[in-house]
Amino acid sequence: MALSGAPGCRAGERGPRWRRPWKLLALGLLSASSVLAAAPGAGAMSREEKRRLGNQVLEMFDHAYSNYMEHAYPADELMPLTCRGRVRGQEPSRGDVDDALGKFSLTLIDTLDTLVVLNKTKEFEEAVKKVIKDVNLDNDIVVSVFETNIRVLGGLLGGHSVAIMLKEKGEYMQWYNGELLHMAKELGYKLLPAFNTTSGLPFPRVNLKFGVRHPEARTGTETDTCTACAGTLILEFAALSRFTGTSIFEEYARKALDFIWEKRQRSSNLVGVTINIHTGDWVRKDSGVGAGIDSYYEYLLKAYVLLGDDSFLERFNTHYDAIMRYISQPPLLLDVHIHKPMLNARTWMDSLLAFFPGLQVLKGDIRPAIETHEMLYQVIKKHNFLPEAFTTDFRVHWAQHPLRPEFAESTYFLYKATGDPYYLEVGKTLIENLNKYARVPCGFAAMKDVRTGSHEDRMDSFFLAEMFKYLYLLFADKEDMIFDIEDYIFTTEAHLLPLWLSTTNQTISKKNTSTEYTELDDSNFDWTCPNTQILFPNDPLFAQSIREPLKNVVDKSCPRGISRAEESLGSGPKPPLRARDFMASNPEHLEILKKMGVSLIHLKDGRVQLVQHAVQAASSLDAEDGLRFMQEMIELSNQQQKEQQLPPRAVQIVSHPFFGRVVLTAGPAQFGMDLSKHKAGTRGFVATIKPYNGCSEITNPEAVKEKIALMQRGQCMFAEKARNIQKAGAIGGIVIDDNEGSSSDTAPLFQMAGDGKNTDDITIPMLFLFNKEGNIILDAIREYEAVEVLLSDKAKDRATIFKDLEMENMDQKSSENDSHKPIYEEAPSESQDAGAVSEEPKGGGESSAVGDADPLSPSSADSASVSVADQDPHTPGPAGAGAPETACTPGESQPQEQNTQTEANSKAHWDSEVQPMESILADWNEDIEAFEMMEKDEL
């Protein structure tokens, strides 16, 4: 999202009221930047430091792009751990994620305009020639309409936009004759069959060769699509129509947007996540600004900026008013029910909402943008990356991080809006974390688990399309650019579309006179550019004053939402009772329950049962609070049951040429050494045992002694394998799955249980690797023979690994075994769903030792019940020490502060050794050369 369109400003119009508004906003931003940069104590970053960081972004891009071109092209994406291309059908299916892959060199097309933004015009010219020559869009493959539109159609249009710009400048692309636009038009026609529905909403998938209805299409039976999937088409489709003069594309995209608008929930003005494409009924009735809805809102505002149609701004402002009224609970953005918007639909947030502060900048609403961005940054400082989802008390809900760019996007726009150098430091942190934790010899690997630092063998195309674009622009000055970025607007995939399209080939009526809008405060309909004195106050500490109250929101306090009843009354001293705070022994809490229609029953087994009767509540608002409380209690109960499971562990290859950059997600064991209490982990060279299944006495103990034993799953109990290798002198064990092709990418976390007997005699750590991850170690052994790994609860950074190695060398003078002695230190751990398996019958089968969680749900339309364990009167929360609310007590925040300080010191050490650019090139040159010598399918 570019700042090309100013808040409330329309592109392309002239006259005293409509002066090139995107230029006007740019001047306002420059003014704000100069004021803040000159302020004493503002901590302005030097021009030299900005230039150094900009150059570092260029080097990082080169590392990712060159590895894709060398190891993956013409495949759609790079698999950076195994240094090969991801070809759909040749790798285990990842479900809907693979719908973005269409055998059309996705990453190259998605990266085209990034090359020009980063001043790599020669590489851009070569890339365009490759796309024209090699890419085939007529493949018999089913793809996502949404992903193909934003990545491929958007990539072709963005490439065409900058190609004609370069051609006009006269130095590059003189041979170009609209070839990318011709390909975009061909692709547009291939997407049109998806719109063959009575509603005008597109099917979620289409076959590039056969469309939807054809017998060989293998799609067209779906009934639902997400709101963003159907509502994120207008920019690309309208641009295609404006470029080509063919109006059908813009017409279809407008019809889909019109239908969604008409189906909004009229009392709340919110839309749901999923809609039936035939009937228009809402399938999922929760509403937020994250996954499933996000870019629908984004495209309403940007369609107004790009196309100049007032109806799009009116719709956006109507929705935005509802978002700020119901979903925004600063600094949080929580999903609600569209029919009962006072009721939260869930107690966690997904990472895609990180784009929203940037959209608020375009709207001109800076304060809430700063608040939400700061909250997200605090989460990143805690986990190094933004987890795919996290709870309202900032625990990890979904631990993955596929290197998403939305937070970098909002960081860029907030810096442009405020000029506050704080956001340059935020960008510097993002660069450091990417290099420190995600960089691998063949590119950048997504994080499988932000808690352990384990990697996933994927590098999505949006990483190159968006992340490096926003990071480079953050540190670039105007003179660093070869064109004016303010003449363009960014699509949701950060592709560039020129603003002059607003006055080109206008074949659609601008005003939708048949649509009714909810009457709102006039302030939501600012038709002129905002006064920069209001949007950007002449106070260099403006943004800092908003951030300051939130700087410890993650580590030291639990955010509390404001009571909906209090909001309606305009006053009220106390927030509503939350499930995490409830104490059955607190008389005040019992009185609040009574007002909400919730009664408490003491059971004979010591538990208490909660039952809600909405008709007994003091008011309808209290009844809604009661229903929310019951839902939170059910979710809390389920979460506590899950927390009895162990979190994932990490196997990190630390020997040459990996040096800790390859991290594999490992399943834990319910016996043996607890790695969460073993700060140093267990480090040693690996050795394959005989017999390989480890089910009898080890016949090669001399090869296993003081090593980490590798063995195959099956034939006996896990605990029996552990006892046999421990007897042979092993310091740890790794069990490798015998199911060919199994992978942590597609299978749930596997947890090894004991054998039903006392396992206190097992003292070594045991971890489980799926077949794909295990083969990475086995291939490394075949290539390098001596392979050293680190078994730990969380991956270590390079500085720590080398420091530990130096200490080991010193300690070996006094004792050969010191490097394997456990150093115990209590550390908090977070949970993830895991399946515990205690035994393995022959044939590879297993029996589960973990029972299903007891179902808890409302017992009738107006009542609900849930049972919770009786509590210690001095312990908040319904289930004692396992309750999630204890994560926010001051006592438990201290270890996190210590960890944060340690990480900060590590970062300082990383930066202080040598210049980062030189360090990367020097340290990793040998590794990269080694990888280039490997065969294509080997490590």
N, C-alpha and C positions, 0 to 999 in steps of 0.2 A: 504494500500500500504506500504509494508515494504521497508526499505533501503537495503534489501537483494541483490538486483541487482543494481550495481553502474551505474551512468550515462554513457551511451555509452559502458557498459561492458556486456559481454555475460557470462551466467552461464555455469559451468561444463567443461570448456576447460582447457587444460594444456599447458605448454611450456613457453618460456621466454616472450611471448607477452600476454599470457592468464593465469595469476596466480589467483587463487581463488579471483575474483574481489570483491565479496561482503565482504570478510574479509578485503581486502585492503581498501575499503571505510570505514568500521567500524573503522579501525585504524586512518584514516584521521579525522573521526568525533570525536574520543576520543581526538586526538591532538587538534582539534579546541576547544573542550570543556575545556580542561585544560588551554589553553592560555587565554580564555575569563574569566574563573572562577577566575584566579589569578590576573586579571587586576584591578588596583585601580579604584574605582568608578563604577565598573561594576554591583554592587548590587547583588552579588552571593547569592543564597538561601542556607541556611545552610543545612547540611545533615539531621539534626533533623527535620527541617521544611519539607523537601522533604519526609521523612519517615512518618511524621504525615499526610501529604496530601495523600500519597499513601494508608495509612491505612483508611483514610476517604473515598477514592474511593472504597475500599473493603467493607466498611460498607454500602455505598450507593448501591453497587451491591447486597449485601445480602438482603437489603430492597426490591429491585425490584424483584430479583429472587425468594426469599422465598414467596413473596406475589403472584407471578405467580403460583408457585407450589401449594400453599395452596388454592387459590381462583379460579384459572383458569384451571390448568392442568386437563385433556388432551386437553382442547380447544387450539386454535391456538394462541390467544393473551389474555392479561389481560385488563379488563376495570377497571381502577384504581379508578374511582369515585364511581362506584356502587359495586366494590369488587366482580366481577364475570368474567367468561370467555366469550370471544366473539366467538360465534359459528355462522358460516355463515348460513343464512336462518332463524335464530332466532332473529336477530336484523334488524332494518331498513337498507336497502341497501345503501351503500356509493358509489356505482358506481364502477369504475375501481379499487379503493383502495382495494376492497374486493377480487379482483382476486388473491391476494397473499395468501388468506386463502384456504386451501385444506383439512381441517379436518385431518391434519397430525402432530399435536402438533408443529406448526411452531416455536414458541418461544424457546422450549426446544432444537430442532435440531439446530437452529440458534445460540444457546448459548454454544454448546458443547466445542469448542476449547477456548472460553473465560474462561471457568472454569480452564483450564490448565494454560493459561497465567497468571491468578490470583492466581496460586498455590493451587487451590482447587481440588486436585487430587482425594480425596475420593468422593466428590460430583460429579466429572466427571464420576467416575466409576459407581456410582449409576444412573446417568443420562443416560449413554450408555445402561445399562441394561433395563431401562424403555423404551428407544427408540426401542430397539430390541424386547421387549416383547409387547409393546402397539401400536406402530405406524403401521397404515395400509396405504399403498400407492395405493391401488386398489379401490379408491372411485369414485363413479359416480358424479364427480364434475368438472366444467370447471375452469381452473386456468391459470394464466399468465405464459407463457413459460419463460420469462425473470426473473420474481420474483422467480419462482420455481427453476430455475437454480442457481441463485446467493445465495438464502437463504437456500433451502432445499438440492439440490445436492451439493452446496458448503459447507453447514454445515455438511453433511455426510462425504464428502471427508476431510474436515478440522478435523473432529472428528477422522476419521480413521488415518490421518497423525500423530496426537499427541498420539493416542492410541498405534500405533506400536512403537513410540518413547519411551513411558513409559514402554512398554513391554520389549524393549531392555535394559532399565535401570535396570530391574529385580525386582522392588518393587511392582509396580501396574500393573493391566491389564494382569496378567499372563494367565488368562483364555481366553483372546480375540483371536479370530480366523478369523478376517476379516469380521465380521457380518455387520458392517457399510458399508464396501465396497460392499458387496453383495446387500444391500439395495440401494446403490448409482447406481449400475449397473441396477437393476430393474427399478429405476426411470429414468435412462438414456434411456432405451428402451421405456418407456412410453412417453418420450418427442420426440422421433424420428419421429412419424407420423406427427408432425407439420412441418417437413421439406419437405413434399411431395408437392413441388411446382416446376415449371419449372425453376425458378431463383435460387433455393437453399436457398432463404430467408425463415425463418420459419413463419408460421402463428403466430399471437400474442398470441393465446390461444389454449389450448388442453384439452380434457377430459381425465382424468387420467385412466378411465376405458375403454372408447370407442374410444379414439383417436380423429380424425378430421372428416373423411369422413363418419363414421358410422351414420345411421339414428338417433340414440339416442345420438349422441355426443353433439348436441345443440351448435355447433361451426363449424368453417370451411368456413364461408361465408365472412369473413373479407377480405378486399383487401389491407389494409395499415398496416404498422408497423413502429415503430420509429427506427431510426438508431442505437441507443444504444440497443434496444430490440433485434435486429438481430446481432449486432456486439459485444455483451458482453457474448460470449459463449465459446471462445477458451480456456481460462484457465481451467475452470471446465471440459469441454468435452475432452480436451487434457490430463488433469491429469487422468481422468477416463480411457482413452485409455492406458496411460502409466502404470497406476496401474494394469489394468486387462489384457493388451495385446490385447484388442479388438479395432482395429483401426477405426471402423466406426464412432465413436463419434467425434474424432479429424478431420476426413475427412469431416463430415457434417459442423462442425464449421468453418473449413478453407474455404469451398466452399462459405459459407455466407459472410465471410470477403472478399474473392476475388471479389464477385459480387459487394459489396458496393464500393470497391476500383475502380473497372472498371467504376462504375456509378458516380464517383466524378465529379464535374464540372471542366473541364480540364483547363480552363483559370485561375480560382482562386484556384484550388486544395482544395476546401471546399466541404463539404457534407451538405445536408439539414436535417431537423428534421424528416420528415416522407417520406417514400418511398412506392411505390406500389410493393407488393411482387410478382406480376405476370409479370408486364411490366418493372419494374425498373425505372419508371418515378418518379421524385420528386414531392410529393404532397404538402409538405410545403417547400418552398425554402429559408427560413431563416436559418442562421447558427450561432452557438455560441459554448460555452463550457459548457453550463448548461443542463437543463432538455431536454431529448430526444436524446442527442448526447454524453454527458459527458464521460461515461465509454467506448464508442467505442475508443476514443483516448487513454484512460488509458490502455485498453487491447492490443492495438497495441504495446506499449512500453513494457508492462509486458510480453507479449507473446515472445518478443525477449529475455527478461531477463530469462524467465523460459525455453524456448524451444531452444534458440540459433539460430533462423532462421533470417538471415540478412534481408530478405525481409520485415519483420515486422518493423524493425528499419528504413529501408528506407522509408516505407510508413509513419511511425510516423513523421519522420523528414520533409518529404514533407508537411504533414498537419501542423506540428508545425510552419514551416516557414510561411505558409498562415495565421495561427492564429495570429502570432506576427505581421504580415504585415497589416492585416485588422481588426481583432476583438479586439486585445489588444490596448487600449487607456489609458495607465497607469494613475491612478491605476484601471481604469474600464475595464471591459470585456463586450463589447456590441455586440449584434447580428447584422449581416449584411445579405444582400441578396447575394446568391451564384453567381448569374449572374452579379450583380452590387455590388461588395464587398466594394466599396467606400461609399455605401449608408447604413446607419444604418436602421435596420429593426424595432427597437423599442427603447424606451427611458427608459427601466427598465431592471433590472437583477434579476434572480432567485437564490435562496440560494444554489442550487446544484452546482453552479460554485465554491463554497468554497473549493472543492476538488482540484482545479487546481493548487494552489500554491504548494501543496504536490507533484503533478505530475511534476511540474517544478523542484522541488528538485531532483527527480529521474533523470530527464533530465540533471540536472547540471546547470540550469539557475536560479541563486539565486536572483538576483536583482529584476526582476519583481515579483517573488514569494513573496518577502518581501513587496513590494509595495501593491499588491492586498490584501495580508493578513492583512496588517495594516488598509487599508480602511475598510475591513470587520469587523475588531475589533472595529473601531470607530462606526460603525453602531450598533454593539452589545452593546457597552457602552451606546448608546442612548436609545435602546429599550429593554435591558436585554437579548434579544435573537435575532437571525438573522431572520427577517421576511421571509416568503416564497418568496416574491418578493419586491423589493424596487426600486425607481426611481433614475435617475442619480443625482437628487438633494437630495437623501437620504430620501425621504418620503416613508411611507409604501404604497405598492401597493397591496400585499396580506398579510393579517395580521397574518395568522396562523404560528405556528412553531411546527412541530411534533417531536421535540427533535432530530433533525438531527445531525449526527456525523461528517459531512464533515469538518467543521471548526476545530474541535478538532484534526482530522486527519492531516490537514495541520500544525497545531500548533506543533504537535509531530515531524513531519519531519523537520520543520524549526529549532526546537531546536536541533535536531540531527545534522543538517547541519551547524549550526552556533555556538552552544554551548552557545548562549546568554541567560542568566537567565531571560531576559524579557519575554520569552515565557513560562517559569515556572509561572510567575505572571499572564500571560494570562490564563493558565490552572487553576490557583487558582480562577480566576474570574468565569470561567465556572462552577467550582464546587460550588462556593457560590451561583451563580444564580440558578442552578438546585435545590439546597437545599432550597433556599429562596422562589422561585416562582413556581417550578414545583412539589415539593415533597408533597405528600398527604399520608394519613395513609395506603393506600393499594398499594403504589408504587410511580411512577412518572407519572404525567398527562401531555399530550401535551397541548400546549397553543392554545386556540381558537383565541385569539387576543392579540398580544404582547403589544398593546396600553392600554388595560384595565386590562390585567393580568388574563382574564377569561380562564377556563380550558376546555379541550375536553376529553371525556371519552375514551381515547385510549392510549396505550403504545405499540408502534410498536416493532416488534421483533428486528429490527436493533439497537434499543437503547441498548439492552443487548449484541448484537453481536459485536457492534463497539464502542459505546461511552466509555464504561468502559475499554475496551481493550486499546484504545489510551490514555485515561487519566492515567491509571495505568502505562503504559509503559513510559509516559512522566516523571513521578516522580521516576520510579524504576531504581536502579543501576543494573549492570550486576550480582552482587552476589545475588540480590533479585529474579532472575529468575532460574527456575529449568532446563532450556534448553537454547540454544543459538538462540535467535530470528533471528539472521542474516543468519541462515541456511534456512530460509523460505521467501516466498513472500506472501504478502497479496492480496487476491482478492478484488474486489470492495466492497464486504460485509465483508471485513477484516478476511476472513477465511484463514488458513495457508496451503500452499502447499510447499512441500520440493523441494529445488533447484536441488536435485539429480535426479529428474524426467527428466532433460534435456538429460541424457545419458541412459535412460531406455526405452526399447521397442520402439525405433525409427523406425517407419514404414512409415513415411512421408518424401518425399524429402524436404530438407531444403531450397533449393533455387528455387524461382519461376522465371525461366528465361524468361518466356513469357511476363512478366509485364514490361511496360516502366515507367521510373521515370523522373520527371522534373529535369533538371540540376539546382543545387542550389550551393550556396557558400559551399566550402569544410568544413567550420567550423561546418556545420550542420551534418557532418558525421564523428564524432570523434569515431574511432574504438578502442581506447585504453582508459584505465581509466584516468580520468582527473587529472591534477596536482593539488594536494590539496592546494598548495600555491596560485593557481589562484582561485579555487573554494571556498576556505576558507582562505581569506587573513589574514596575521598575524597582523590584526588590531582589537583589542577588540571592537572598536566602529564602525566596518564596518556596521553591521545591523542597529545600531542606526542612523548612518548618512543617511541611506536610508529612515528610518521611520520618521525622524524629520520633513521634509517638509509636511508630511501627517497627523500630529497629530491633526490638527484642520480642516481637510478636510470636515468633516460632519457638524460641528457646525458653522463654520465661513466663509466657502467659497463654491462656486459652482464650481465643476470640469468643466473644459472646454476642449473639444476635440480639437485636432490640425486640421486645415483645410487640407483636402485632396489635394487641389490645392497647398497649401504651401509645403506639403510633396513632391509633384512631382517636385516642383521648387527648393526645398532645402532651401527656405527662405520665407520671408513674415511676416510683422509685426503684422497682426491681424488674429484672428480665424474667422471662418464663423459665420454669424449672426444666432443666435438660436431664435426660436419662443418665448421663455420665456423672451428674452431681447428686443424684438421688440417694438418700439414706433412709432406710426403713425405720430407724430409731429417732428421726428428727420430726418432732411434732409439727413444726412449720411446714415441712414437706408434705406431711399427711394432710394438712389443711388445704394446701395447694392442690393436691390430688383430688380432694373432695370437690373443690370448685370446678375442676376439669371433668368431673363425672367418673373419676377413677377410684375404685374401692380396693382395699388391700385385705387379703385373707391369709392368715398364718396357717400353714399346712403342718401335719404331724411330723413330717420328715425334716422339719427345720427350715424349709424354704417358705417364701412368701409368694402369693399369687396376686397379680394385678388384673383387674377386670374393669373395662370401661363401658359405661352406658351413656351415650351421648345425650339422651333425653334428661339425664340427671345433672348435666352441667349447668353452671350458673348463667351462662350466656352462650350464644353460638360461637363467639370468638374463643371462649374458654373450651368449648367442645373441640374446636379445631386444634387448640394447643394440646388437649388431651389425646387426640388421635395422633398428633405428631410425636408426643411423648411415648405413646405405645409403640409406634413404629421404630423410634429410636431405641427403645428398650429391646425390641425383637432383634434389631440389627446388632445391638451391643451384645446380646446373648450369643448370637451366632458367631460374632467376631471372637468372643472369648473362647468358644469351643475350638475355633480355628487356631487360636494362639497357643493351644496345647501342642501344636505341631512345631517342628524345628524349621528355621529359615534355611535357605540354600547356602552352600559353601562354594569356595573358589579353588580351582586348581590352576596355578599360574606357572607357565614355563619360563624359567629365569636364566637358563643357560644360553650360550651363543647359538644362533644369532637372534634369539627372541628377546632376551634381557627383560622379561616381565611384560612384554607388550601383548602376549597372547594369554587371555584369561578364559577359562572354561567353566561353565556353570555345572556344579556338582551337587548331587543329592546327599544329604547328611545321613548319619546312622544314629540310632537311638541307644547306642552303646559305645564304649571306647572313649577316647579323649574328647572332651568338649572344646572344640576350637574357638568358641566364643569367649572362653576363659583363658585361652592360650594366645597371648598377644603376639608372640613371635611366629606362631604357626609351627609347622613341621616341614623342614626343608631337607631334600636329599635327592640323590640320583635314583632313577627308576630302574627296575629289573623285572623281567618276566619270570614267573615261577614255573616249576615243573612238579607235579602236573599243573596244567594251565588253569584247571577249574578250582584248585586249591582245596579240594575236598578230602585229601589224605595227607600223610606226612610229606613235607617238602623234600624233594630229592636233590635239589641244588642249593642247600643252605649257604654255601660259601659265596654264591652270587647274590643272595638276598640279604645277607647280614649287613646291617647299617644302611640299608636301601629302602626305598618305597616300592612295595611289591605290586606288580600288575597281574590281575587274574581275570578270568572270564566268569560271568554270571552263570548260575545253573548248577544242578546236580546235588546241591546240599544247602544248608542254612548259611546265611551271611556270617553269623557269629562263629560257625565252625571254620569258615575260611579265615576269619580274623585270628582265631586261636592258633591255627596251623602256621600262619606266616609270622605271628608273634613268637612262637616257639622256635622258628628258624632264624630269629634275630632281626626281623624287619622292623623299621621304625614307623611304618605306616602302610596303608594299603589302598589301592584303587581297584574297584570292581567295574569291569567294562561290560556293558550290555551285549548279549549274544544275539539280539534281534537285529538283523541286518537293516541298516538305514534309519534306525531310531535316532531321534535328535531332540535336544531340549528346546529347539525352535518350535516343534510341533507337538511335543508330549508334555503333560503336566509334570511338575517336580516329583521325583521318585525318592522315597525315604526308606532306608533299610531298618527294619525292626529286629529285635533280638529273637531268640529261639524259645522264649517262654520260661527260660531258666535264669538264674542269677548270672549276669554278665559283668560283674564287678572285676573279674579277673582279666578282662580285656582293657588294656591301658593305652593302646596305640590308636591313632585316628584312622577311621575308615570312611571313604567317600565313594560315591557311585557316579559313573559317567555313562551317558548314552553312547550308542555305537558310533555315531558320527564324531562326537567329541573324543572318544577313546581312540579312534583311528588317527586323529591328529597327533596324539602322543606316539602311537605305534609307527606312524610314518616318519616322525621326527627321529625316532630311534634308528630306523633303517637308514636315514640320511646322515645322521651325526653320531650314532652309537651312544655317546655319553650325553644323556638328557637329564637335566636337573629341574625339579619342580618344587613349588611351595604349596603346601596344603594349609588353607587358612579360612577364617570366616569371611574375610573381605580382602580383595586384591590390594597389594602394596604398591606404592609408586616407586619409580626407578631409584630415586635418591635413597629411599629406605632400604631397598634391596641391596644396593652397593654398599651402604653403610653397614648393614648386617654382615655382608660378605667380608668386609675389612675386619670387623670384630671377630668373626669366626676364625680368620687366619691368625689373629693375635691369640685367641683362646686356645687354638690347637697346640700351641707350644706347651701349655700346661696340661691339657686334657683333650683327647681326640673326640670325646663325646659331648663336650660342653655345648656344641652348636645344636644339639638335639634335646637339651634339657628344657622342659616347659617353664615358661615364665608366666605365672598366673596373675591375671588382673581381671576383676569383674568389669564387664562392659555390657551395656544394654543391648538387646537384640530385638529385631522386629520379625514378625511372623509372615509366613506365606503358606497358602494351601499346599498340603503335601499328602501323598498317599503312602502309608506305611505298610511295608510288606515283610512278613516275618519268615516265610519259608518259600522255597521254590521247588515244586514237584518236578520230576523229570519231564522234559519236553518244553521247558521254558515257561510253564504256567506258574501262577502265584496266587495266594489267597490273601485277601485284605484283612488286616487286623484292626482297622479303624472303622468304627460304626458310623452310620449316617447321623448327621445332626438332627435332633428332634425338631419336627416342623412346628413353627410358631406363626400363627396367623389369626386375624380377627375371626371371632366365632360367629358373628352375624353382621348385618349391615350397620348396626348402630352400637355394637359392642365388640370388645376385644379382650383377650386375656393372655397373660404371659407369666411364667414362673421364673423366679430368680433365687439364687442361694441367699440364705440369711447372712447378715453382714456384721462385721465388727463395727460397733457404734462410732469408733474413731476413724474409720476408713471410708472416705467418700467413694461412691460408686456401688453398683449392685453386686459385684462378685469379688470383692477383696483385691488382692494384689494383682490379679490378672486384668483388672478393668482398665480400659484405655485412658481414662481420665488421669491416672497417675502419671502419665507421660508429661503432664503440664505442671506438676508440683515443683516448687523451686529446688527441692533436694535433688531431683533427677535431672535438672537442667545443667548441673555443674559438670558431669562427665562430658556432656556435649560441648560445653564451652571449652573444656580442656582439649577435646578432639579438634575443635575448630582452630584453637590456637596452634596446635601441633601442625595441622594442615597448612595454616598460614605460614608457619616457620619453614615448612617443607617447600612452600611456594617461593618464599624468599630465597632459600638455598638454591632452588632450581634457577631462579633468575640471576643470582649473584655469582654463579660459577663462571659463566661466560655469557656473551650476548646470545639470546635465544636462537636467532637465525643461524649463527655460526655453530652453536651447540648441536642443533638439529642436523645440519649438513655434515658436520664432522663426526658426530657420534653414530649417526645412522648410515653413513655412506657405505661402510663395510657390510652392514646388514642387508642393505638394498642390493648390493652387488651379489651377495650370497643367494638372495631370493631369486635374482634374475637367472642364476645358474640352475635353479630347480626346474624340473619338468612341469608341464602345465597343470597336471592333476595332482602334484605332490606339494607338500609344504616346502 
